[in-house]
Amino acid sequence: MKKQWLGVVGTSLLVSACASESGLQKPLAQAQVQSVSAVSPTGYEAGAAKLQANLKRAIVQTPGAAKNVILFVGDGMSIPTVTAARIYEGQLLGGSGEEHNLSFDQFPFVGLSRTYNTDAQTPDSAGTMTAMVTGIKTRAGVLSVGPDVITGNCASQQGNNLRSILTLAELAGKHTGIVSTARITHATPAALYANTVNRDWENDAELSEEAKDNGCEDIASQLISYASRASAETGSSIDGPELVLGGGAGSFLPKDAQESPFTGKRGDGRNLITEWQALSPTASFVSTKDELSELTASQLPALGLFSASHMSYEANRVAKQNQEPSLADMTRKAIELLDNQNGYFLMIEAGRIDHAHHAGSAAGALSDAVALSDAVAVAKELTSDDDTLIIVTADHSHTMTIAGYPRRGNPILGKVVPIGEQEVALATDGAPYTTLSYANGRGYADFGDETNADVRYASEVKAGRHLHAEVDTTSPGYHQEALVPLNSETHGGDDVGIYASGPGAHLLSGSLEQNVIFHVMRYMANLPEPK
């Protein structure tokens, strides 16, 4: 049953992307839920103990106190996503769920991030990540360029490039790393090394004719040229990131590449993987979990690309038992390799939370959010609050809600059973409803244990009310109902959380503009100003 359940996750999520072995493989419906009376975190003594712990916290704000900075970005990880993932993992572990803690729930300082772009009330990942890594809010759809550009117009980019915190860390002599479960050329990781007026220009085949005529460089190529460009721009010798791990090999390979297991997308015939290896006598490339595990510091700089496009959803990765590393695996290796006397800057993205939400699959989003929590736990294990600032946040939210009046311990993916009752609640239309739903998107689908969900998806997903009593909504093949019919669920415009520990963590408390995250990281690591 367990293996079959995970297989369905892979099928239903694999086709719906819009764009550490956690061990949590038990179907939610099978989780053993504790009684409320057995749970202690809600008691008076637990609250008093939390107060005493808070009173003992040290406040550190000396510039340079954060030798290391780790920025975790849960792409699309809204506050409801965090709450639901907490309950989801807690129930998989046998509790009622509500009292459970994700790893970053236990961070001492929490704030709120306002995510709007300069031209958008509800933002995209490019503009929001630019704010976090350059300190300047900008337009939707552009990467590390200022708000005065015209989106998609290459000529407007001149004079508007912004310097990211990756470059500042390089100037300070720190090691740098980028990790993502999305394509490395996707918006969140690309904002660290690329400047472009169009986030979709991931390879040369995607460039517009205007971009080609005006000399704009595609995003994958910018990773290869980053060190030389940054050195020329700053007047200092910069060697570029020591470690880059994620998906998206297709944008680095020519369309007719024969020597690679990955399908290439480039039209210019360039093999950027071999160009990466030519950057340094020790530069290396890895493409499997086993190769990553064997990577040593003597082989840096290293590029790891584990899939042609995005990496697998966490549940799909576990089900396949494939050669893709988990986010926790990549986090562990990155910290081990980057750790040095001068410190490091590391960005780690859980990119597929967002994709599952776009597909209307709460199960997929929660599973990948738990995978992020696992990765954060690894980072806490390997670092010290004395010298490492860890920030966990999101670029934007989504439209998933937690609603109804389900009783304590009700399966988070289940139908609503009201407080004090045993039977599923019915809406005024006579049908049951789930705790989790989406304000918009593709809507209801029940793939069950079918293996041809990719064929059925376009015709069988439908917005509106279609749920009935026989449907198992805790199956990962189930896609939640949505109110407004759209081809893809959208981002949300609400604030997202900021969870912080280590030197300067308290500076991220309160209601903050998203670009403040950059300024806290730069100040606490004592990095140069982005001139």
C-alpha positions in Angstrom: 0.0 0.0 0.0 2.8 2.4 0.9 4.7 1.9 -2.3 1.5 2.3 -4.4 0.6 5.5 -2.6 3.9 7.1 -3.3 3.7 6.1 -7.0 0.5 8.0 -7.4 2.1 11.1 -6.0 4.7 10.9 -8.7 2.3 10.4 -11.5 -0.2 13.1 -10.5 2.5 15.7 -9.7 4.9 15.0 -12.5 2.4 16.2 -15.1 1.1 19.2 -13.1 4.3 21.4 -12.7 3.4 24.7 -14.2 6.3 25.8 -15.2 17.3 13.3 3.0 15.0 10.7 2.8 12.4 12.0 5.2 11.0 8.7 6.0 7.5 10.2 5.9 6.0 7.6 3.5 3.0 6.5 5.4 -0.4 7.5 3.9 -2.0 10.2 6.0 -5.2 8.1 6.3 -3.2 5.5 8.1 -1.6 7.9 10.6 -2.3 7.1 14.2 -3.7 10.2 15.8 -3.2 10.8 19.6 -6.0 12.0 21.8 -5.9 15.7 22.6 -5.5 15.0 26.3 -2.2 13.2 25.6 -0.6 16.2 24.0 1.4 18.5 26.4 2.5 21.5 24.4 -0.9 23.1 25.0 -0.6 23.1 28.7 0.2 25.9 31.2 3.6 24.5 32.1 4.7 24.4 28.4 3.8 28.0 27.9 5.7 29.1 31.0 8.7 27.1 29.9 8.6 28.8 26.5 8.6 32.2 28.2 11.6 31.4 30.3 13.5 30.2 27.2 12.7 33.4 25.4 13.9 35.5 28.3 17.3 33.8 28.1 17.9 34.6 24.4 21.0 36.5 23.5 20.7 39.5 21.2 23.6 39.8 18.8 23.9 42.6 16.3 27.6 43.3 15.8 28.5 43.6 12.1 30.5 40.6 11.0 29.1 38.4 13.8 27.5 36.2 11.1 30.5 34.5 9.5 28.1 32.3 7.6 24.7 33.2 6.1 22.2 30.6 4.9 19.1 31.8 3.2 16.3 29.1 2.8 13.6 30.0 0.3 10.4 27.9 0.3 9.1 29.0 -3.1 5.4 29.7 -2.6 5.5 28.7 1.1 2.6 30.7 2.4 1.7 30.9 6.1 -1.2 28.4 5.5 1.3 26.1 3.8 3.5 26.2 6.9 0.6 25.5 9.2 -0.7 22.7 7.1 2.7 21.1 6.6 3.3 21.2 10.4 0.0 19.3 10.9 0.7 17.0 8.0 4.1 15.9 9.3 2.8 15.7 12.9 0.0 13.4 11.8 2.4 11.2 9.7 4.4 10.8 12.9 1.4 9.7 14.9 0.2 12.8 16.6 -2.9 15.0 16.1 -0.6 17.4 14.2 -1.5 20.8 15.5 1.0 20.7 18.3 3.9 19.6 16.1 6.8 21.8 15.1 8.6 22.0 11.8 12.4 22.5 12.3 12.1 26.3 11.7 9.0 26.7 13.9 11.5 26.5 16.8 13.6 29.5 15.5 13.6 32.3 18.1 12.6 35.2 15.9 9.7 35.5 13.4 8.6 38.4 11.2 6.4 39.1 8.2 7.6 39.9 4.7 5.6 42.2 2.3 6.0 40.6 -1.1 4.5 43.0 -3.7 6.5 44.0 -6.7 6.9 47.6 -7.9 4.3 46.9 -10.6 2.3 44.1 -9.1 0.1 43.7 -6.0 0.5 39.9 -6.3 4.1 39.2 -7.1 6.2 36.7 -9.0 9.3 34.9 -7.9 11.7 36.9 -10.0 10.9 40.3 -8.6 10.6 39.0 -5.0 13.9 37.1 -5.1 15.6 40.2 -6.6 14.3 42.2 -3.5 15.8 39.6 -1.1 19.2 39.4 -2.8 19.8 42.9 -4.0 18.0 45.1 -1.4 15.9 46.8 -4.1 12.3 46.0 -5.0 11.7 45.7 -8.7 9.2 44.7 -11.4 7.6 41.2 -11.8 9.4 39.0 -14.3 12.9 40.5 -14.1 16.0 39.3 -12.4 18.4 41.6 -10.5 17.7 44.7 -12.6 16.1 47.8 -11.3 12.4 48.8 -11.7 13.1 51.3 -14.5 13.6 48.6 -17.1 10.9 47.6 -19.5 10.1 43.9 -19.0 11.3 41.9 -21.9 13.1 44.8 -23.6 16.8 44.1 -23.7 17.8 47.6 -24.7 16.3 49.0 -21.5 18.6 46.9 -19.3 21.6 49.0 -19.9 22.6 50.8 -16.7 20.0 49.0 -14.6 21.9 45.9 -13.5 21.9 45.3 -9.7 24.6 43.6 -7.7 23.5 40.6 -5.7 24.6 39.5 -2.2 26.4 36.6 -3.9 28.8 39.1 -5.5 29.2 41.0 -2.2 30.1 37.7 -0.5 32.6 36.9 -3.2 34.1 40.4 -2.8 34.5 39.7 0.9 36.4 36.5 0.2 33.6 34.1 1.3 32.7 30.9 -0.4 29.3 30.9 -2.1 26.8 28.3 -3.0 23.4 27.9 -4.7 21.1 24.9 -4.2 17.6 24.4 -5.6 15.1 21.6 -6.5 14.0 23.7 -9.4 16.0 24.5 -12.5 19.2 26.4 -11.6 18.2 28.8 -14.4 14.7 29.4 -12.7 13.9 32.7 -11.1 14.9 32.1 -7.5 18.5 30.8 -8.0 19.1 32.8 -11.2 18.6 36.1 -9.4 21.9 35.5 -7.6 24.1 35.4 -10.7 22.1 36.7 -13.7 20.8 40.1 -14.7 17.9 40.0 -17.2 14.7 41.8 -18.2 13.0 38.5 -18.8 13.1 35.5 -16.4 12.1 33.2 -19.2 15.4 33.6 -21.2 16.8 30.5 -19.5 18.7 29.4 -22.7 19.6 31.0 -26.0 16.6 29.4 -27.8 14.3 31.4 -25.6 15.9 34.8 -26.3 13.8 37.2 -28.4 15.2 38.6 -31.6 15.4 42.0 -30.0 17.5 40.5 -27.2 19.8 38.8 -29.6 20.2 42.0 -31.6 21.0 44.0 -28.5 23.5 41.5 -27.0 21.5 40.2 -24.0 22.9 36.9 -22.7 20.7 33.9 -21.7 20.6 32.9 -18.0 22.4 29.6 -18.3 25.3 31.3 -20.2 25.4 34.0 -17.5 26.2 31.3 -14.9 29.3 30.3 -16.9 30.3 33.9 -17.5 29.5 35.2 -14.0 33.1 35.3 -12.6 34.5 37.2 -15.5 31.6 39.6 -15.7 31.6 40.3 -11.9 35.4 40.7 -11.9 35.2 43.3 -14.7 32.3 45.1 -13.1 33.8 45.3 -9.6 37.5 45.6 -10.6 38.3 42.8 -8.2 39.2 39.2 -8.9 36.1 37.0 -8.3 36.1 33.3 -8.9 32.3 32.7 -8.8 30.2 30.2 -6.7 32.1 27.2 -5.4 29.0 25.0 -5.6 25.8 25.0 -7.7 23.3 22.1 -7.3 19.9 21.6 -8.8 18.0 20.8 -11.9 17.8 22.2 -15.4 20.6 20.5 -17.4 18.6 21.1 -20.6 19.5 24.7 -20.8 23.2 23.9 -20.5 23.3 21.4 -23.4 22.8 21.6 -27.2 19.7 20.1 -28.7 21.7 17.4 -30.4 23.8 16.4 -27.3 24.5 12.7 -27.5 26.9 12.2 -24.6 24.4 13.2 -21.9 21.4 11.4 -20.4 19.7 14.8 -20.4 17.9 16.3 -23.4 19.4 19.6 -24.4 17.6 22.8 -25.4 20.3 25.1 -26.7 20.3 26.2 -30.3 23.8 27.7 -30.4 25.6 24.3 -30.1 27.4 25.2 -26.9 27.9 22.7 -24.1 28.0 24.8 -21.0 28.8 21.9 -18.8 32.1 21.3 -20.5 32.6 25.1 -20.5 32.1 25.0 -16.7 34.7 22.3 -16.3 37.1 24.4 -18.4 36.8 27.3 -16.0 39.3 25.8 -13.5 41.7 22.8 -13.4 39.7 21.4 -10.5 36.2 22.3 -11.7 33.9 19.2 -11.7 30.4 18.1 -12.7 28.1 15.6 -11.0 24.7 14.3 -12.1 23.7 11.7 -9.5 23.2 11.3 -5.8 26.2 8.9 -5.6 28.5 11.3 -7.4 27.4 14.1 -5.1 28.2 12.1 -2.0 31.7 11.4 -3.3 32.4 15.1 -4.1 35.3 16.6 -2.1 36.6 20.1 -1.6 39.5 19.5 -3.9 36.9 19.2 -6.8 35.5 22.6 -6.3 34.1 24.6 -8.0 31.4 22.0 -8.7 28.2 22.0 -10.8 25.6 19.4 -10.0 22.6 19.1 -12.4 20.4 16.1 -11.6 17.6 16.4 -14.1 16.8 17.9 -17.5 14.2 20.3 -16.0 13.0 20.6 -12.4 14.0 17.9 -10.0 11.4 15.5 -8.8 8.7 16.3 -6.2 9.9 14.8 -2.9 7.3 12.1 -2.8 8.0 11.1 -6.4 11.8 11.0 -5.7 11.2 8.7 -2.7 8.9 6.5 -4.7 11.2 6.1 -7.6 14.3 5.6 -5.4 16.1 7.4 -8.2 19.5 9.0 -8.3 18.4 12.5 -7.4 19.6 13.7 -4.0 17.0 15.1 -1.6 17.1 18.8 -0.6 18.6 17.6 2.8 21.3 15.7 1.0 22.3 18.7 -1.0 22.2 20.9 2.0 24.5 18.7 4.0 27.0 18.4 1.2 26.9 22.1 0.5 27.6 23.1 4.1 30.4 20.5 4.4 32.1 21.7 1.3 31.7 25.5 1.8 32.7 25.6 5.4 36.0 27.6 5.7 37.8 30.1 7.8 36.3 33.1 6.0 32.8 31.8 6.0 30.2 31.4 3.3 26.9 32.6 1.8 24.5 29.8 0.8 21.0 30.0 -0.8 18.9 26.9 -0.6 15.5 26.8 -2.4 12.6 24.3 -2.1 11.3 25.2 -5.5 8.6 22.6 -6.0 6.3 23.7 -3.2 5.2 26.4 -5.7 4.7 24.0 -8.6 2.5 21.7 -6.6 0.3 24.6 -5.5 0.0 25.8 -9.1 -1.3 22.3 -9.9 -3.8 22.5 -7.1 -2.1 19.6 -5.2 -1.9 20.3 -1.5 -0.4 16.9 -0.8 2.6 17.7 -3.1 3.1 21.1 -1.6 3.0 19.9 1.9 5.4 17.0 1.2 8.0 19.4 -0.3 7.5 21.8 2.6 8.4 19.0 5.0 11.4 18.2 2.8 12.5 21.9 3.3 12.0 21.5 7.1 14.3 18.4 6.9 17.0 20.5 5.1 16.7 23.3 7.7 17.2 20.7 10.4 20.4 19.5 8.7 21.7 23.1 8.5 21.0 23.6 12.3 22.8 20.4 13.1 25.9 21.4 11.1 26.2 25.0 12.2 26.3 27.1 15.4 24.1 30.1 16.4 27.3 31.8 17.5 28.4 32.5 13.9 25.7 31.4 11.4 22.6 33.4 10.5 19.9 31.1 9.1 16.8 32.6 7.5 13.8 30.6 6.3 11.3 32.5 4.3 9.2 32.5 1.1 9.2 34.6 -2.0 5.4 34.8 -2.2 2.3 33.0 -1.1 -0.5 31.0 -2.8 -4.3 30.8 -2.7 -4.6 27.6 -0.6 -6.7 28.1 2.5 -7.4 26.2 5.8 -11.1 26.5 6.5 -14.2 25.0 8.0 -14.5 23.9 11.6 -12.7 20.5 11.6 -12.2 18.8 15.0 -8.7 18.6 16.5 -6.6 15.9 14.8 -8.8 15.8 11.7 -6.6 14.6 8.8 -5.3 17.8 7.2 -6.0 16.5 3.7 -9.3 15.0 4.8 -12.9 16.1 4.6 -14.1 18.3 7.5 -15.5 16.4 10.5 -16.9 19.1 12.9 -15.9 19.5 16.5 -17.6 16.9 18.7 -19.0 14.9 15.8 -18.1 11.7 14.0 -19.7 12.3 10.6 -18.4 14.3 7.7 -19.9 17.8 7.5 -22.1 18.7 4.5 -22.3 22.1 2.8 -25.6 23.7 1.9 -25.3 21.9 -1.5 -25.4 18.5 0.3 -21.8 17.6 -0.6 -18.8 17.2 1.8 -15.9 19.6 1.7 -12.2 19.5 2.6 -10.2 21.6 5.1 -7.8 22.6 2.3 -9.0 24.3 -0.9 -7.8 26.8 -3.4 -9.4 30.2 -4.4 -8.6 29.5 -8.0 -6.9 27.0 -10.3 -7.6 23.9 -12.2 -9.7 22.4 -9.4 -11.0 19.0 -8.5 -9.4 15.8 -9.7 -9.4 12.3 -8.2 -6.7 10.2 -9.9 -6.8 7.6 -7.2 -4.3 4.9 -8.1 -4.5 5.4 -11.9 -1.1 5.5 -13.7 -2.2 7.5 -16.7 -3.0 10.7 -14.9 -0.9 12.7 -17.4 -3.4 11.7 -20.2 -6.4 12.4 -18.0 -5.3 15.6 -16.4 -6.4 18.1 -19.0 -9.9 16.7 -19.4 -10.7 15.6 -15.9 -9.6 18.5 -13.7 -12.5 20.9 -13.2 -13.2 23.9 -11.0 -16.3 24.2 -8.9 -18.0 21.7 -6.6 -17.5 18.0 -7.6 -16.5 16.3 -4.3 -18.6 13.3 -3.1 -18.6 11.0 -0.1 -16.7 8.1 -1.8 -13.6 10.2 -2.8 -10.5 9.7 -0.6 -9.2 13.2 -0.4 -6.1 12.1 1.6 -4.8 10.3 -1.5 -2.0 12.2 -3.2 -3.9 11.7 -6.5 -6.5 14.0 -5.2 -6.4 17.7 -6.3 -8.4 20.1 -4.1 -11.5 22.0 -5.3 -11.0 25.5 -6.6 -13.5 28.4 -6.9 -12.4 30.3 -9.9 -11.5 28.2 -13.0 -8.0 28.9 -14.3 -5.4 26.9 -16.2 -3.0 27.2 -13.2 -3.6 28.3 -9.6 -2.0 31.7 -9.0 0.2 33.2 -6.4 -1.3 35.1 -3.5 -0.5 38.6 -2.4 -0.5 38.2 1.4 2.6 38.4 3.6 4.8 35.4 4.1 6.8 34.4 7.2 10.5 35.1 8.0 12.0 32.6 10.5 15.5 33.5 11.8 18.2 32.2 14.1 21.7 33.1 14.8 23.5 36.5 14.9 21.1 39.4 13.9 18.1 37.1 13.8 16.1 39.6 15.9 16.5 42.2 13.1 14.0 40.3 11.1 11.2 40.6 13.6 8.2 42.7 12.8 6.3 43.7 9.6 9.1 44.2 7.0 9.4 45.1 3.3 10.9 42.1 1.6 14.1 43.8 0.6 15.0 44.3 4.3 16.2 40.7 4.3 19.1 41.6 2.1 20.1 44.5 4.3 20.1 42.3 7.4 22.2 39.7 5.7 24.7 42.2 4.4 25.0 44.0 7.7 25.5 40.9 9.9 28.0 39.4 7.5 29.8 42.8 7.2 29.7 42.6 3.4 30.6 45.6 1.2 28.0 48.0 0.0 26.6 47.2 -3.5 28.2 50.2 -5.3 
